[in-house]
Amino acid sequence: MFAKLKKKIAEEAATAPRSGVRIPRTISKESITSMGADSGDDFASDGSSSRDDLPAQLLRRNDQIRKLEAKLSASIKKLQDQSESHLASRAKMAEGMTLALEKKDQEWIEKLEAVEKEKAALSARVEEMMEQSLTLFQKRDDQDELEGFQQQELAKVKHMLLRKEEQLSQRERELQQKEAEVQSAKRGMSEARGKLQSLEQQHDESCRLNAELEIEREELLLLREEADKKIGDLEGRCQQLQTVIQQVSEDFQKSQSMVSTLESSLQELQTEHDAVKLQQQKAAVTEEEKERTLVDLQKKVTSLERRLQGNLSQDEHLQELLQEKSTLEQNLEETRAELLTVRTNHADTVSSLEAQVSRMSGSITELQTLLRHKEESSRAYRERTDTQVRPTRKKEIMSLTVCLIRNPKLRVGEWSAEKAFLDQQLCLLEQQSQEKTNRLEKTISSLQTEKQMLQDRVVCSCVLVFSCVCVCVCVCVCVCVFPQAELNSRQTVSTEIAKALEETRRQKEELQTQVCRKTHNDRTSREASLVQVQEELERQRAELQQMQQDKDSELRSLREELLSQTQQLDSCQARISYLEVEVETLTEQLQSPEVCEEEQNGTVTVDDLDHIQKVNRDLEQQLSDKNRTIKQLQQRLAELKRTLQKELKLKPEPETEGKEKAPESRAEKQETVYPVLPPASSPSPPTSNTTVTNTSDLNDSREINFEYLKHVVLKFMSSRDAEAYQLIRAVSVLLNFTREEEDMLKQTLEYKVCV
């Protein structure tokens, strides 16, 4: 009796020391159910046998169960002890760490306080040293400025005196030179007669030149019309370039929109990745539910053993078995429903990935179309530029040839340099367009490679998910169908499945990291490419602005040249008219018989007398102008004296007033006397008078300037900043400062005020 039960107990006793304490966890559902079924069958089959051996077997089984429970309790106690010791050690470590951190914090606080004290002391010392250095520098600057002002003012006073003496000597020399010029004019009268014949020849040449100049004027008008045409062509080209810039900006906006779509696709991929994570979590939940079912089955086994101990009837056993069968069928249906949900989720993920791949392909095709449009626009722009440049080049060559034929003194080098410059600009534009096309092609190729990589990854993930689903299905089928003999092999398969799941998780994590890296790299590369495109656009805009500025400058230069040429033509026409008038007068003089007789007799003609009178009048006018300038200078000196007296709070002395009145009366007398006197005796008297008055004025001005300098320097150094700023004008007037020197004084005062 109970032969099969004895064999099972012996097998369990043999396998118990191998499996250790964790036997109930490693035993699967099938083993437990099969054991229950076998035990039920054994009891059912051996019910008719003798029941003498049952209590002994039950006692053995109870002993084994007690031993296992004792082992479990011991292992649980060990685990509890280990956990308590670990917690205690962790608490000790935490206390030690907190104490060490508090000590370090206190040390750092003390160090920081010491450093702050040192910093405050050093800052105080630095401020003291800075104040001392500022005071020293201010004193040194004041001393240097005083010395420099004294030296500069003395040198300027000396320079003023020397300059005025030199001006007087120059005026005397000019008067002597004018006397010599009068004598040379008399000599030139004799030479004028010999020039009459040369003037007649010049008259003929002037007529010929007039005809040539009229021809040149017509040619210049034609050139002006051609220049206006060129200006219109250049303005049309500028408009075309603006349209090209607008097209480029629109393409740039399209590329930005594509970048936004790609970012949205990346976000969708991230959401799908989160969905996959949720599925993984669901799988973990299912595993936990399976473990719970195992625990329930263990509980059922214990209940069955209790029932066996209670000696239940066969009907009750059958009812319990039917209930267990119904529960197992419900579990199978639940697992099938879960598999269906997994399949549907997998199909949804695959469809979403395929949709994303199609979107990526559509974006790539859009980029390709954009590239084609850009290439077509660049080709059209090249053709337009070629068609526009060819006639302009032909016109320039024609204008160059015409100008070289008409006036060979033009600068051919400038035109050749401008031509080379335009050729270089065209080459640069072509190179930039080629570089842009190459960059866009590279980006397209990189996107295609990324697309292929993503497709390969999607295929791999699909294969892995399908393999996992197949394995799960096989496991479920095995759980439902296979007998107890293959439980050990199923356990190995379950371990392999767990390993495969771990590997798939690792692969998923690696794929996620790779995707994140590639997305980051793509974003950085796209941002860099966008920055480069923006820089290129800015460069092109700057180049276009430079081109427009160059064109404007060229147009201005052409207009200025046309104006200068028209002015030259007008001057030439005026000169020709003047020469014609002179020739007519000379011909009339030659035709008069009286003039011929007087020339034959050797007497002076009326024209000679008129010319001499004109020369004398011009010289008298020059002398009167110079006397006026001398009078103005004397008045200015008198005004300076008055201002000095006001500044010094002195009353005007009668001597100075008499001295001021004397040169004025002398100058008036000179002005009244000079027109009446003959030209030979006119320049002699003013020299002596002017020298005497100027020497007396210089002596007075030296004394007053010295006193005024002392007064102004003392007031300038002792006054405030605002008063000193007002005194700058007086110093500049007294010392004849230039505008730059006056600005330098103002800047130094402003610097002192700021300091």
NUMARLO-545825 format. One record per residue (C-alpha): residue number from 1; x, y, z. Coordinates in pm, whole numbers, plus 32768, in hexadecimal, padded with zeros to 4 digits. Example, Ala and Ser with C-alpha at 12.3 -4.5 7.8 and 13.67 -1.06 7.14 Angstrom:
   i    u    v    w
   1 84CE 7E3E 830C
   2 8557 7F96 82CA
This chain:
   i    u    v    w
   1 8000 8000 8000
   2 805E 8163 7FBD
   3 8189 80F6 7EEC
   4 817A 8228 7E12
   5 815F 830C 7F43
   6 8295 826F 7FD9
   7 8356 82A4 7E96
   8 82EF 8414 7E8F
   9 8354 8449 7FF8
  10 84A4 83A2 7FB4
  11 84DF 847F 7E83
  12 8484 85B8 7F49
  13 856A 854E 8065
  14 8682 851E 7F67
  15 8647 8675 7EC2
  16 860C 8736 8007
  17 877D 8773 806B
  18 87CD 87E8 7F06
  19 86BD 88ED 7EEE
  20 86EC 896E 8053
  21 85F1 8A48 8100
  22 855E 8AE7 7FC4
  23 84A9 89A6 7F4F
  24 8348 8A30 7F5C
  25 83A8 8B5E 7E87
  26 845D 8A95 7D78
  27 8343 8998 7D51
  28 825E 8A08 7C3C
  29 80E9 89EE 7C16
  30 80F6 88B1 7B49
  31 81C3 87F5 7C4B
  32 80D5 8851 7D61
  33 7FA1 87FC 7C9B
  34 803C 86BB 7C1F
  35 809F 865C 7D81
  36 7F41 869C 7DFA
  37 7EB0 85D7 7CDC
  38 7FA2 84B5 7D10
  39 7F64 84B4 7E81
  40 7DEF 84B2 7E41
  41 7E14 839D 7D46
  42 7EED 82D9 7E38
  43 7DF2 8305 7F4A
  44 7CDB 82A7 7E61
  45 7D8F 817C 7DD3
  46 7E16 80FF 7F1C
  47 7CD8 813D 7FE0
  48 7C86 7FD2 7FD8
  49 7DDE 7F6F 805D
  50 7E36 7F4D 81C6
  51 7E45 808D 8293
  52 7F4B 8020 838A
  53 806E 80DA 82E3
  54 7FB4 8229 82C8
  55 7FFD 82AE 8426
  56 816F 825E 8401
  57 8185 8312 82B4
  58 80C1 8439 8337
  59 81A5 8452 8462
  60 82D4 8450 837D
  61 8236 855A 82A6
  62 81E5 862E 83D5
  63 834A 8609 8452
  64 83D1 867D 8305
  65 82E2 87A6 8304
  66 834B 8803 8466
  67 84BA 87F3 8405
  68 847A 88D1 82D9
  69 83B7 89C5 83B2
  70 84D2 89CA 84AF
  71 85CA 8A15 8399
  72 84EA 8B28 8315
  73 84C4 8BC5 846E
  74 8640 8BB5 84A1
  75 8683 8C59 8352
  76 857F 8D63 839D
  77 8622 8DA6 84EF
  78 8777 8DC2 8449
  79 86EE 8EB4 834B
  80 864C 8F83 845E
  81 8790 8F87 8525
  82 8856 8FEE 83F2
  83 875D 9102 83A2
  84 8768 9182 850A
  85 88E5 9181 850C
  86 88EA 9231 83BB
  87 87FA 933A 8439
  88 88C7 936C 8575
  89 8A0B 938F 84B1
  90 895F 947E 83C2
  91 88E0 9552 84E4
  92 8A3E 955A 857A
  93 8AD0 95C1 842C
  94 89CA 96D3 8408
  95 8A14 9758 8567
  96 8B8B 9757 851E
  97 8B57 9809 83D6
  98 8A78 9913 8475
  99 8B79 9951 8589
 100 8C94 996C 848C
 101 8BC9 9A58 83B4
 102 8B73 9B33 84DF
 103 8CE4 9B45 853F
 104 8D47 9B9E 83DD
 105 8C35 9CA6 83CB
 106 8CAF 9D45 850D
 107 8E19 9D42 848F
 108 8DB4 9DE0 8344
 109 8CE2 9EE7 83F6
 110 8E0B 9F42 84D3
 111 8EF0 9F52 83A3
 112 8DF6 A02C 82E8
 113 8DDA A11A 840F
 114 8F55 A136 8421
 115 8F6A A16F 82AA
 116 8E5A A27A 82BB
 117 8F10 A32B 83D4
 118 9053 A324 830B
 119 8F95 A39D 81D9
 120 8EFF A4C1 829B
 121 9055 A522 8324
 122 90F5 A508 81CE
 123 8FDB A5D0 812C
 124 9006 A6E1 8234
 125 917C A6E7 81F3
 126 9142 A6ED 807D
 127 9050 A810 80A0
 128 914A A8CE 8176
 129 9261 A88C 807D
 130 917E A8F2 7F5B
 131 9124 AA37 800B
 132 9292 AA7E 8050
 133 92F3 AA2B 7EE9
 134 91D8 AB04 7E62
 135 9246 AC2A 7F37
 136 93B0 ABFB 7EC9
 137 934E ABDD 7D5D
 138 9270 AD10 7D77
 139 938A ADD9 7E11
 140 947E AD65 7D08
 141 9385 ADAB 7BF1
 142 9341 AF06 7C7C
 143 94B5 AF52 7C8E
 144 94F1 AECD 7B2F
 145 93C8 AF8C 7AA7
 146 943D B0D0 7B4C
 147 9598 B0AA 7ABC
 148 9510 B049 7966
 149 941B B16A 795D
 150 9527 B261 79C2
 151 9618 B1E4 78B9
 152 9508 B1D1 77AD
 153 9485 B32B 77F4
 154 95E0 B3C7 77F2
 155 9636 B314 76AF
 156 94EF B37E 760F
 157 9522 B4EB 7671
 158 967D B4E6 75DB
 159 95F9 B43B 74A6
 160 94E7 B540 747E
 161 95E0 B65D 7490
 162 96CC B5BE 7398
 163 95AD B56F 72B3
 164 9531 B6D7 72AA
 165 968F B759 7267
 166 96AE B661 714A
 167 9560 B6D4 70BE
 168 95D7 B83C 70BB
 169 9719 B7DF 700C
 170 9654 B716 6F0D
 171 9571 B83E 6EC7
 172 96A1 B91C 6E88
 173 9731 B819 6D9D
 174 95E8 B801 6CE3
 175 95E5 B977 6CAB
 176 9745 B96A 6C20
 177 96E2 B849 6B40
 178 95B9 B90B 6ABC
 179 9699 BA2F 6A63
 180 9773 B93E 69A3
 181 963D B8B2 68FC
 182 95DB BA0E 6884
 183 972C BA34 67E4
 184 9713 B8DC 6748
 185 95B8 B939 66C3
 186 9653 BA58 660A
 187 9749 B967 6573
 188 9630 B87A 651B
 189 9584 B984 644E
 190 969F B972 6359
 191 967B B7FA 634A
 192 9501 B80E 630F
 193 9534 B895 61B3
 194 95F3 B75D 6154
 195 94D9 B686 61DB
 196 93D0 B716 60F2
 197 943F B637 5FD7
 198 943F B509 60BB
 199 92DD B567 612A
 200 9263 B560 5FC4
 201 92F1 B402 5FA0
 202 924E B3A1 60E8
 203 9104 B42A 6068
 204 9111 B33C 5F41
 205 916A B21D 6027
 206 9051 B27F 6116
 207 8F55 B26E 5FFB
 208 8FCE B114 5FA7
 209 8FC3 B0AE 6118
 210 8E62 B136 6134
 211 8DEE B050 601D
 212 8E9D AF28 60C0
 213 8E06 AF7D 6213
 214 8CAA AF87 6180
 215 8CE4 AE2B 60F0
 216 8D60 ADB2 6243
 217 8C30 AE4B 62EB
 218 8B4A AD83 620C
 219 8C10 AC4A 625B
 220 8BF9 AC91 63D0
 221 8A82 ACB9 63B3
 222 8A72 AB64 630F
 223 8B46 AAD5 6428
 224 8A5C AB73 6524
 225 8931 AACB 6482
 226 89E9 A97D 648A
 227 8A3B A9B4 65FA
 228 88CA A9F4 6644
 229 8874 A8B0 6591
 230 8978 A7F8 6662
 231 88E3 A88E 679C
 232 878B A80B 673A
 233 881B A6B2 66F4
 234 88CC A6AE 6845
 235 878B A710 68F7
 236 86D7 A5F0 6847
 237 87E8 A503 68B9
 238 87C4 A581 6A1D
 239 864E A535 6A12
 240 8694 A3D8 698B
 241 878F A39D 6AA2
 242 868A A409 6BA0
 243 8593 A30E 6B0C
 244 869E A1FD 6B25
 245 86D6 A259 6C92
 246 8560 A23C 6CD3
 247 855C A0E2 6C32
 248 8680 A076 6D0C
 249 85CE A0F5 6E43
 250 8493 A032 6DDF
 251 8564 9EF6 6DAE
 252 85FC 9F31 6F05
 253 84A1 9F49 6F9F
 254 8440 9E04 6EF2
 255 8574 9D5A 6F81
 256 8513 9DD8 70DB
 257 83B7 9D46 70AF
 258 8455 9BF8 7048
 259 852B 9C02 7181
 260 83F4 9C39 7254
 261 8347 9B0F 71AC
 262 8477 9A35 71EE
 263 8474 9AA0 735A
 264 8304 9A44 7371
 265 8357 98EF 72DB
 266 8465 98C4 73E2
 267 8367 9914 74EF
 268 827D 980F 745F
 269 8397 970F 7468
 270 83D1 9765 75D3
 271 8260 9732 761E
 272 826E 95E0 7573
 273 83A1 958C 763D
 274 82DC 95E1 7777
 275 81C6 94FC 76FC
 276 82C2 93E1 76D5
 277 8335 9421 7837
 278 81CE 9407 78AB
 279 81B0 92BA 77F9
 280 82E7 9243 78AC
 281 824E 92AC 79F5
 282 8114 91EF 7998
 283 81E7 90B8 7955
 284 8287 90E1 7AAB
 285 812B 90F9 7B43
 286 80C7 8FB8 7A91
 287 81FB 8F0C 7B1F
 288 8197 8F7C 7C7A
 289 803B 8EF5 7C3F
 290 80D1 8DA8 7BD9
 291 8198 8D9F 7D1B
 292 8058 8DE7 7DD7
 293 7FAF 8CC6 7D24
 294 80D1 8BE7 7D8E
 295 809C 8C50 7EF6
 296 7F28 8C04 7ED2
 297 7F78 8AAD 7E47
 298 8060 8A6B 7F6D
 299 7F45 8AC7 8052
 300 7E63 89D9 7F94
 301 7F65 88C3 7FBC
 302 7F69 88FB 8130
 303 7DED 88F4 8132
 304 7DF2 87AD 806E
 305 7EE2 8715 8167
 306 7E00 877D 8281
 307 7CDC 86E0 81CC
 308 7DA1 85A0 81A2
 309 7DE2 85A4 8314
 310 7C6B 85DB 834E
 311 7C10 849E 8283
 312 7B1A 853F 8193
 313 7A38 8476 80AD
 314 7A71 8444 7F38
 315 794C 8525 7ED3
 316 79DA 8645 7F97
 317 7B2D 860B 7EF5
 318 7A8D 8613 7D9E
 319 79D8 8759 7DEB
 320 7B19 87FE 7E5B
 321 7BCF 8785 7D23
 322 7ABB 8810 7C45
 323 7AD4 8960 7CF5
 324 7C4B 8964 7CBD
 325 7C16 890D 7B4E
 326 7B22 8A2F 7B25
 327 7C18 8B20 7BC8
 328 7D2D 8AA6 7AE2
 329 7C4E 8AD9 79B1
 330 7C04 8C3C 7A24
 331 7D7A 8C7D 7A48
 332 7DB3 8BFA 78E6
 333 7CA8 8CE1 785D
 334 7D44 8E08 7912
 335 7E9D 8DB7 7886
 336 7E0A 8D9A 7727
 337 7D64 8EEE 774E
 338 7EAE 8F82 77C5
 339 7F5F 8EEC 7696
 340 7E5B 8F86 75B1
 341 7E8C 90DC 7653
 342 8006 90B7 762E
 343 7FDD 905F 74BE
 344 7EF9 9189 7480
 345 7FE9 9274 7534
 346 8109 91E8 7469
 347 8048 921A 7325
 348 7FF6 9380 738C
 349 8163 93CB 73DA
 350 81D2 9334 728F
 351 80CF 9401 71D1
 352 8136 9541 7287
 353 82A4 94FB 723B
 354 824F 94C0 70CE
 355 818D 9605 70C7
 356 82B7 96BC 715B
 357 839B 961D 7059
 358 82AE 9692 6F48
 359 82AD 97EF 6FDE
 360 8428 97F2 6FE7
 361 8433 9783 6E7D
 362 833A 9894 6E24
 363 8410 9999 6ED8
 364 8542 9919 6E1F
 365 848C 9934 6CD4
 366 8422 9A96 6D2F
 367 858B 9AEB 6D7F
 368 85F4 9A58 6C31
 369 84EE 9B2A 6B7E
 370 8566 9C5D 6C3A
 371 86C9 9C11 6BCF
 372 8658 9BEB 6A69
 373 859F 9D35 6A7B
 374 86D3 9DDA 6B0E
 375 87B0 9D47 6A01
 376 86BD 9DBD 68F5
 377 86AC 9F19 6990
 378 8829 9F26 69A7
 379 8845 9EBB 683A
 380 8744 9FBF 67D2
 381 87FB A0C5 68A0
 382 8943 A065 67F9
 383 88A5 A07D 66A2
 384 880A A1CD 66F9
 385 8953 A251 677D
 386 8A08 A1D0 6648
 387 8906 A270 6564
 388 891B A3B4 6629
 389 8A95 A3B6 6646
 390 8ADB A36F 64D7
 391 8A37 A4AB 644B
 392 8AC9 A57B 6567
 393 8C21 A4EF 651B
 394 8BEF A537 63A8
 395 8B7F A699 63F9
 396 8CA8 A6CB 64E1
 397 8D97 A64A 63D6
 398 8CF8 A72C 62D1
 399 8D07 A858 63B8
 400 8E72 A809 640A
 401 8ECB A7F1 629A
 402 8E11 A935 624B
 403 8EB8 A9EA 636D
 404 900E A965 630C
 405 8FD6 A9D4 61A5
 406 8F59 AB2D 620B
 407 903F AB7E 632D
 408 9159 AA81 6362
 409 91B7 AB19 64B4
 410 90AD AA58 6573
 411 910F A965 6681
 412 90EC A80D 65E9
 413 9168 A76B 672B
 414 9039 A7DE 67F3
 415 8F43 A745 66FA
 416 9006 A5FF 66F0
 417 900E A5F7 686E
 418 8E94 A62C 687D
 419 8E62 A518 677D
 420 8F3D A429 6847
 421 8E7E A486 6982
 422 8D30 A437 68DD
 423 8DB9 A2EA 685C
 424 8E30 A290 69BA
 425 8CDA A2E0 6A4B
 426 8C30 A202 6948
 427 8D22 A0E4 6995
 428 8CE0 A10D 6B0B
 429 8B67 A101 6AD7
 430 8B89 9FC5 6A04
 431 8C66 9F1F 6B0B
 432 8B71 9F77 6C20
 433 8A4D 9EE4 6B5D
 434 8B13 9DA4 6B1A
 435 8B70 9D87 6C8A
 436 8A03 9DAE 6CEF
 437 8996 9C9D 6BFD
 438 8AA7 9BB2 6C7C
 439 8A40 9BED 6DE5
 440 88D4 9BA8 6D9B
 441 8931 9A69 6CE0
 442 89FD 99F8 6E0C
 443 88DA 9A39 6EF6
 444 87F2 9971 6E11
 445 88E4 984C 6E06
 446 8907 9852 6F83
 447 878B 9857 6FA9
 448 876A 9731 6EBB
 449 886B 9667 6F7E
 450 87B5 96B9 70C2
 451 8671 964D 7022
 452 8709 94FD 6FBF
 453 8795 94CE 711E
 454 8643 9517 71BA
 455 8598 9425 70CC
 456 8695 9316 7126
 457 865C 9358 7297
 458 84E5 9349 726C
 459 8507 91FB 71B7
 460 85EA 9174 72CA
 461 84FB 91E7 73DA
 462 83D7 914A 731F
 463 8493 9001 7301
 464 84EB 9007 7473
 465 8387 9053 74DB
 466 8301 8F44 73F5
 467 83FA 8E48 7481
 468 8398 8EA7 75E4
 469 8228 8E7F 758E
 470 826D 8D2B 74F0
 471 832E 8CBC 7620
 472 8214 8D2D 7705
 473 8117 8C72 762F
 474 81ED 8B3B 7636
 475 820C 8B54 77AD
 476 8097 8B76 77D4
 477 805B 8A4D 76EF
 478 815A 8984 77AD
 479 80B6 89E0 78F4
 480 7F66 896E 7871
 481 7FD0 8835 77B5
 482 811A 8796 781A
 483 8125 8690 7932
 484 81EA 8698 7A73
 485 8321 85ED 79EA
 486 8384 8728 7929
 487 8367 881B 7A4D
 488 84DD 882B 7A84
 489 851A 887A 7914
 490 840D 8985 7929
 491 84BA 8A20 7A53
 492 85FA 8A3A 7986
 493 8533 8ACF 7868
 494 8499 8BCD 7958
 495 85F4 8C30 79D1
 496 8666 8C56 786A
 497 8533 8D27 7820
 498 8584 8E03 794B
 499 86E7 8E2C 78CB
 500 8664 8E7D 7771
 501 8579 8F80 7807
 502 8699 901C 78C7
 503 8766 9025 7787
 504 8644 90C7 76CF
 505 8625 91C9 77E4
 506 8798 9212 77CC
 507 877F 922E 7654
 508 8656 9318 7679
 509 8717 93F0 7770
 510 8843 93F6 7687
 511 8763 9452 7564
 512 86C3 9563 7634
 513 8819 95F0 7691
 514 8889 95DD 7527
 515 874B 9687 74B2
 516 8778 979A 75B7
 517 88E1 97CD 7550
 518 888B 97D6 73E1
 519 876A 98C4 7419
 520 884E 99A5 74E6
 521 895A 9995 73D9
 522 8858 99D8 72CD
 523 87D2 9B03 738C
 524 8930 9B8F 73C2
 525 898B 9B58 7255
 526 8846 9BF6 71E1
 527 8874 9D1C 72CB
 528 89D9 9D45 724D
 529 8962 9D31 70E5
 530 8852 9E31 712E
 531 8950 9F16 71D1
 532 8A33 9EEE 70A3
 533 8913 9F3A 6FB7
 534 88BC A070 7082
 535 8A27 A0E0 707D
 536 8A36 A0A9 6F07
 537 88F7 A172 6EDA
 538 8987 A28B 6FAB
 539 8AC7 A27E 6EE1
 540 8A03 A28B 6D9E
 541 893A A3B1 6E1F
 542 8A7B A463 6E83
 543 8B10 A417 6D2E
 544 89D8 A49B 6C84
 545 89E8 A5D6 6D56
 546 8B56 A5FD 6CF8
 547 8AFE A5C9 6B8B
 548 89EE A6D1 6BA3
 549 8ADC A7C0 6C51
 550 8BE5 A782 6B47
 551 8AE5 A7BD 6A36
 552 8A70 A8FD 6ADD
 553 8BD8 A974 6AFF
 554 8C1A A91F 6992
 555 8AE3 A9DD 6929
 556 8B4A AB06 69FB
 557 8CA8 AB00 6967
 558 8C16 AAF0 6807
 559 8B30 AC14 6852
 560 8C50 ACDA 68E5
 561 8D23 AC90 67B3
 562 8C07 AD03 66D1
 563 8BDF AE41 679C
 564 8D55 AE86 6792
 565 8D5C AE4D 661D
 566 8C34 AF36 65E9
 567 8CE1 B03A 66C3
 568 8E1D B013 65F7
 569 8D53 B041 64B9
 570 8CB0 B17A 6545
 571 8E02 B206 65B0
 572 8E93 B1B6 645B
 573 8D71 B267 63B2
 574 8D9C B398 6491
 575 8F0F B39E 6447
 576 8EC8 B382 62D3
 577 8DD2 B4A4 62E4
 578 8ECF B574 63A8
 579 8FDD B527 62A7
 580 8EF1 B581 618D
 581 8EAA B6D2 622E
 582 901E B717 625C
 583 9065 B6B4 60F4
 584 8F55 B79B 6079
 585 8FE1 B8BE 6143
 586 913E B877 60C5
 587 90C8 B867 5F5C
 588 9015 B9B3 5F86
 589 914D BA50 6018
 590 921F B9C9 5EFA
 591 912A BA4E 5DF7
 592 9129 BBB4 5E84
 593 9221 BC91 5DC1
 594 9277 BD74 5EE3
 595 92F9 BC5B 5FB5
 596 93D4 BBE6 5E94
 597 9469 BD3F 5E64
 598 94B5 BD66 5FD7
 599 9556 BC11 5FE1
 600 9627 BC67 5EB5
 601 9695 BDAE 5F5C
 602 96F2 BCE9 609C
 603 95FF BD9A 618B
 604 9529 BCF3 629E
 605 93CA BC85 6236
 606 9280 BCC5 62EA
 607 9257 BB53 6338
 608 93A4 BB4E 63E8
 609 933C BC73 64BF
 610 91F0 BBCC 6510
 611 92A0 BA8C 6571
 612 9395 BB48 6651
 613 9275 BC00 66F8
 614 91C2 BAB6 6737
 615 92FA BA23 67D5
 616 9324 BB56 68B1
 617 91B8 BB42 6920
 618 91DE B9D2 6979
 619 9313 BA1F 6A47
 620 9263 BB3C 6AF8
 621 913E BA58 6B49
 622 922B B954 6BD8
 623 92D3 BA60 6CAE
 624 9184 BADC 6D2C
 625 911C B975 6D83
 626 925C B941 6E47
 627 922F BA8B 6EFD
 628 90D0 BA18 6F5A
 629 9158 B8D2 6FE4
 630 925C B995 70AE
 631 9145 BA73 7134
 632 9076 B941 7194
 633 91A0 B8AB 724C
 634 91D5 B9F1 7307
 635 9065 B9FC 7368
 636 907D B897 73E2
 637 91AB B8EE 74B8
 638 90ED BA15 754A
 639 8FC7 B933 75A0
 640 90B2 B83B 7642
 641 9147 B951 7715
 642 8FEE B9BE 7783
 643 8F8C B85D 77E4
 644 90D2 B838 78A2
 645 9093 B978 795D
 646 8F35 B903 79B5
 647 8FBD B7B9 7A32
 648 90CE B863 7AFA
 649 8FD9 B96E 7B77
 650 90BD BA86 7AFB
 651 9059 BBD8 7A6E
 652 90CE BC36 7910
 653 91F4 BD26 791F
 654 91FB BE5C 783F
 655 9344 BDF2 77AA
 656 92BA BCA8 772F
 657 918A BD58 76A2
 658 9267 BE4D 75ED
 659 9336 BD2F 7569
 660 91FD BC80 74F4
 661 917B BDBB 744C
 662 92C7 BE0C 73A7
 663 92DF BCD0 72D3
 664 9171 BCEE 7275
 665 91A1 BE55 71FD
 666 92DD BDF1 714B
 667 922E BCD6 709B
 668 9115 BDC1 7031
 669 9210 BEBB 6FAE
 670 92BE BDA8 6EEF
 671 9176 BD3D 6E50
 672 9129 BEA3 6DE6
 673 9285 BEE9 6D62
 674 92C5 BDAA 6C98
 675 91C8 BDDB 6B7D
 676 9241 BF3D 6B31
 677 93B3 BEED 6B28
 678 9453 BE6F 69E8
 679 949C BCFA 69CE
 680 9613 BD1F 69F4
 681 960C BDDD 6B40
 682 94DF BD2D 6BD8
 683 957B BBFA 6C7C
 684 9697 BCB2 6D31
 685 95EA BD73 6E50
 686 9511 BC63 6EF2
 687 9636 BB87 6F4B
 688 96CE BC6F 704E
 689 9584 BCC6 70F1
 690 9512 BB60 7112
 691 9658 BAEC 71AA
 692 9650 BBFC 72B4
 693 94E9 BBB8 731D
 694 9519 BA40 7324
 695 964E BA52 7402
 696 959B BB2F 74FD
 697 9469 BA4D 74FC
 698 9543 B91A 752C
 699 95F1 B9AF 765B
 700 94A2 BA05 76F9
 701 9410 B8B0 76A5
 702 9539 B7FA 773C
 703 950D B8A9 788B
 704 9396 B876 788E
 705 93AE B70D 781A
 706 94A5 B6BB 792E
 707 93C7 B754 7A3C
 708 9294 B6B1 79A8
 709 9342 B55F 7999
 710 939E B577 7B08
 711 923D B5D9 7B63
 712 9199 B4C6 7A8F
 713 9285 B3B3 7B03
 714 9251 B409 7C73
 715 90DA B41C 7C45
 716 90D5 B2DA 7B77
 717 9197 B217 7C80
 718 90D8 B2A3 7DAD
 719 8F79 B293 7D1A
 720 8E7E B177 7D16
 721 8E3F B08F 7BF4
 722 8D1B B154 7B60
 723 8DD6 B2A1 7B75
 724 8F0D B202 7ADE
 725 8E37 B177 79C5
 726 8DBE B2DB 797B
 727 8F23 B364 7981
 728 8F91 B275 786D
 729 8F06 B35E 7762
 730 8FC7 B48A 77EB
 731 910D B3C4 77F1
 732 90D4 B345 768F
 733 908F B4A7 760C
 734 91C0 B536 76BB
 735 92AF B426 764B
 736 9214 B3ED 74F1
 737 91C8 B280 7536
 738 914E B1A4 741F
 739 9007 B0E7 7433
 740 90BA AFA0 7489
 741 917F B03F 75A7
 742 9043 B0D8 7639
 743 8F92 AF85 7627
 744 90BD AEE2 76D2
 745 90A2 AFDA 77F5
 746 8F2C AF94 7813
 747 8F68 AE1C 7814
 748 906F AE37 7928
 749 8F81 AF04 7A00
 750 8E67 AE0A 79C6
 751 8F52 ACEE 7A23
 752 8FAC ADA0 7B6A
 753 8E3D ADD8 7BB9
 754 8DF3 AC66 7B7B
 755 8F16 ABF8 7C59
